[in-house]
Amino acid sequence: ILYHMDAGMARVFSTREACEVSGDESQEPHMPVLDPKMIDPAYFMGELSVQSHMTMGMLKMMKGRNDYVLHGDWAYSHENEYEVDLAWERYIHEDLTTILGFRATDIEDTRDRGVGGIRYRLPLLIESSLLLDTEGDLRLGLRKTLDVFERTGVFFDIQYDTNTRWERLFGAKYLLSRDFSLVVQHHSDHGLGGGLEWRF
């Protein structure tokens, strides 16, 4: 709740005594006094999932409508493949985000490249994405997380890339605490694994 308030998802009501209000329209309008530190602040958050078959991580700085994101996957069960994205994301409205960034990878038949595109939230809170890179490859994605029980949730991430083809990820999480979860997942390229997720 405090994060959402600090990020501007709240409304400030400020009043003055009725005796101060006059009929003079030239009088300065009454404005609430806000702490300067609360105006367009920056926030940091991250996620690290260390599993038996791969490691996945995300680090994000959020400021106003702009997010600066570092996201990466390292599959040590499959020839130590990695893919790392560094991106600037800009919120257009609550459902639409633009993306511009750079991808570094050593996946077979690929190379480092610039990427750009959009993310759009579909009905049922399904997150879709459409990315085009500087090598001319297109990547389409669908992602969803669903809480099944109080501490248990399931998730999927399906992508189709015109270069690397299909990539599917399905799994489940069990919440241990605010910061930690147990994770089990199956990746179409890297198999079944499990481990621990840390949120900060």
C-alpha positions as CSV (number, residue, x, y, z in Angstrom):
1,I,0.0,0.0,0.0
2,L,2.8,2.5,0.9
3,Y,4.6,1.8,-2.4
4,H,1.4,2.6,-4.4
5,M,0.8,5.8,-2.4
6,D,4.3,6.9,-2.9
7,A,4.1,6.2,-6.6
8,G,1.2,8.6,-7.0
9,M,-1.7,6.1,-6.9
10,A,-3.5,8.2,-4.2
11,R,-5.3,11.5,-4.0
12,V,-4.4,14.4,-1.7
13,F,-7.3,16.4,-0.1
14,S,-6.4,19.7,1.5
15,T,-8.9,22.2,2.9
16,R,-8.8,25.6,4.4
17,E,-11.2,27.3,6.8
18,A,-14.4,28.7,5.2
19,C,-13.7,32.1,6.7
20,E,-10.5,32.4,4.5
21,V,-12.5,31.9,1.3
22,S,-13.6,35.2,-0.2
23,G,-15.4,36.1,-3.4
24,D,-12.2,37.6,-4.8
25,E,-11.4,35.4,-7.9
26,S,-7.9,36.9,-8.1
27,Q,-6.9,35.2,-4.8
28,E,-4.3,32.5,-5.2
29,P,-5.9,29.0,-5.4
30,H,-5.3,26.8,-2.4
31,M,-2.7,24.1,-3.1
32,P,-1.6,21.3,-0.7
33,V,2.0,21.3,0.4
34,L,3.7,18.0,-0.5
35,D,7.1,16.7,0.6
36,P,9.5,17.2,-2.4
37,K,10.9,13.7,-1.9
38,M,7.4,12.3,-2.6
39,I,7.2,13.9,-6.0
40,D,8.2,11.5,-8.8
41,P,10.5,9.3,-6.6
42,A,12.6,6.4,-7.8
43,Y,12.0,2.8,-6.6
44,F,14.1,-0.3,-7.0
45,M,12.9,-3.9,-7.0
46,G,14.3,-7.3,-8.0
47,E,13.8,-11.0,-8.3
48,L,16.3,-13.9,-8.3
49,S,15.2,-17.5,-8.9
50,V,18.0,-20.1,-8.5
51,Q,16.9,-23.6,-9.7
52,S,18.5,-26.9,-10.4
53,H,18.4,-26.4,-14.2
54,M,18.6,-22.6,-14.7
55,T,18.8,-19.2,-13.0
56,M,16.5,-16.3,-13.8
57,G,16.7,-12.8,-12.5
58,M,15.3,-9.3,-12.8
59,L,16.4,-5.9,-11.5
60,K,14.2,-2.8,-12.1
61,M,14.3,0.9,-11.3
62,M,10.9,2.6,-11.6
63,K,10.5,6.4,-11.8
64,G,7.2,8.0,-12.9
65,R,6.1,6.3,-16.1
66,N,9.6,5.0,-16.9
67,D,11.0,1.6,-15.9
68,Y,14.7,0.7,-16.5
69,V,14.9,-3.1,-16.5
70,L,17.7,-5.7,-16.5
71,H,16.4,-9.2,-17.1
72,G,18.4,-12.4,-17.7
73,D,18.2,-16.2,-17.9
74,W,21.1,-18.6,-17.6
75,A,20.5,-22.2,-18.4
76,Y,23.5,-24.2,-17.1
77,S,21.9,-27.5,-17.9
78,H,22.0,-26.8,-21.6
79,E,25.5,-25.7,-22.7
80,N,25.4,-22.7,-20.4
81,E,23.1,-20.6,-22.6
82,Y,22.3,-17.1,-21.5
83,E,20.1,-14.3,-22.6
84,V,20.2,-10.8,-21.0
85,D,17.9,-7.9,-21.8
86,L,18.6,-4.3,-20.8
87,A,15.5,-2.1,-21.6
88,W,13.7,1.2,-21.1
89,E,10.0,0.7,-20.7
90,R,7.5,3.6,-20.9
91,Y,3.9,3.4,-19.7
92,I,1.5,4.9,-22.2
93,H,-1.6,3.9,-20.2
94,E,-2.5,1.2,-17.7
95,D,-2.6,-1.5,-20.4
96,L,0.1,-0.4,-22.9
97,T,3.9,-0.1,-22.4
98,T,6.5,0.6,-25.0
99,I,9.9,-1.2,-24.9
100,L,13.3,-0.2,-26.3
101,G,16.5,-2.0,-25.4
102,F,19.4,-4.3,-26.1
103,R,19.7,-8.1,-25.9
104,A,22.9,-10.0,-25.3
105,T,22.9,-13.8,-25.9
106,D,24.9,-16.9,-26.8
107,I,21.9,-19.0,-27.9
108,E,22.8,-21.0,-31.0
109,D,22.2,-19.2,-34.3
110,T,21.7,-15.9,-32.6
111,R,23.8,-12.8,-31.7
112,D,23.5,-9.6,-29.7
113,R,20.9,-7.2,-31.1
114,G,18.7,-4.2,-30.4
115,V,15.1,-4.8,-29.6
116,G,11.9,-2.7,-29.5
117,G,8.2,-3.3,-29.2
118,I,5.1,-3.1,-27.0
119,R,3.6,-5.0,-24.1
120,Y,-0.2,-5.0,-23.8
121,R,-2.4,-6.4,-21.0
122,L,-5.2,-8.5,-22.3
123,P,-8.4,-9.5,-20.5
124,L,-8.0,-11.9,-17.5
125,L,-4.7,-10.0,-16.9
126,I,-2.8,-11.9,-19.5
127,E,0.3,-10.0,-20.5
128,S,1.1,-10.1,-24.2
129,S,4.3,-8.7,-25.9
130,L,5.4,-8.0,-29.4
131,L,9.1,-7.4,-30.0
132,L,11.1,-6.7,-33.2
133,D,14.9,-6.9,-33.2
134,T,17.6,-5.3,-35.4
135,E,18.2,-8.7,-37.0
136,G,14.6,-8.7,-38.4
137,D,13.3,-11.4,-36.0
138,L,9.9,-11.1,-34.4
139,R,9.0,-12.4,-30.9
140,L,5.5,-12.8,-29.7
141,G,4.8,-13.7,-26.0
142,L,2.0,-14.5,-23.6
143,R,2.4,-14.6,-19.8
144,K,0.1,-15.2,-16.8
145,T,0.4,-15.8,-13.1
146,L,-2.6,-17.2,-11.2
147,D,-3.0,-17.6,-7.4
148,V,-4.7,-20.9,-6.8
149,F,-4.6,-21.0,-3.0
150,E,-3.5,-18.6,-0.3
151,R,0.2,-19.5,-0.7
152,T,0.3,-21.4,-4.0
153,G,0.2,-20.0,-7.5
154,V,0.8,-21.3,-11.1
155,F,2.3,-19.5,-14.0
156,F,3.1,-19.9,-17.7
157,D,5.2,-18.0,-20.3
158,I,4.9,-18.9,-23.9
159,Q,6.9,-17.3,-26.7
160,Y,7.3,-17.7,-30.4
161,D,10.4,-16.3,-32.0
162,T,10.8,-16.4,-35.8
163,N,14.5,-17.4,-35.3
164,T,14.5,-19.7,-32.2
165,R,10.9,-20.9,-32.6
166,W,8.7,-22.0,-29.7
167,E,9.7,-21.6,-26.0
168,R,7.4,-22.7,-23.3
169,L,7.7,-22.3,-19.5
170,F,5.1,-23.7,-17.0
171,G,5.5,-23.9,-13.2
172,A,4.2,-23.4,-9.7
173,K,5.3,-21.4,-6.6
174,Y,4.7,-21.9,-2.9
175,L,5.1,-18.7,-0.8
176,L,7.3,-19.2,2.2
177,S,7.4,-15.6,3.3
178,R,7.1,-12.1,1.9
179,D,10.6,-12.4,0.3
180,F,11.0,-16.1,-0.5
181,S,9.1,-18.8,-2.5
182,L,9.8,-22.4,-3.5
183,V,9.6,-22.9,-7.3
184,V,9.2,-25.8,-9.6
185,Q,9.0,-25.4,-13.4
186,H,9.4,-27.0,-16.7
187,H,11.1,-25.3,-19.6
188,S,10.7,-26.6,-23.1
189,D,14.5,-26.3,-23.8
190,H,16.0,-26.9,-20.4
191,G,13.7,-29.5,-18.8
192,L,12.3,-29.8,-15.3
193,G,13.8,-28.2,-12.2
194,G,13.2,-26.5,-8.9
195,G,14.7,-24.1,-6.4
196,L,14.2,-21.0,-4.4
197,E,13.0,-17.5,-5.5
198,W,14.1,-14.3,-3.7
199,R,12.2,-11.0,-4.1
200,F,13.7,-7.7,-2.9
